[in-house]
Amino acid sequence: MANKYCPICGEENECMTGAGEHGNCWCDIEKFPNEIFELVPGESRRKHCICKNCLNKYTDSTKN
């Protein structure tokens, strides 16, 4: 991903997809609920990675 900022919070998303020897990222092993993508502005969908902090906050908020 070209954009290194989370489209939800604006902080760095620490995406490593395509970088390094293996091209893997922390998000490759995570499960993203489809509903979290509704929080991403339309122009950023499938273009900017959601950060781990926003993913954790979202999944924690849906557990209750």
Sequence and secondary structure as in RCSB ss.txt:
>XXXX:A:sequence
MANKYCPICGEENECMTGAGEHGNCWCDIEKFPNEIFELVPGESRRKHCICKNCLNKYTDSTKN
>XXXX:A:secstr
  B B TTT SB    TT TTT   GGGG    GGGGGGS GGGTTTB   HHHHHHHHHHH  
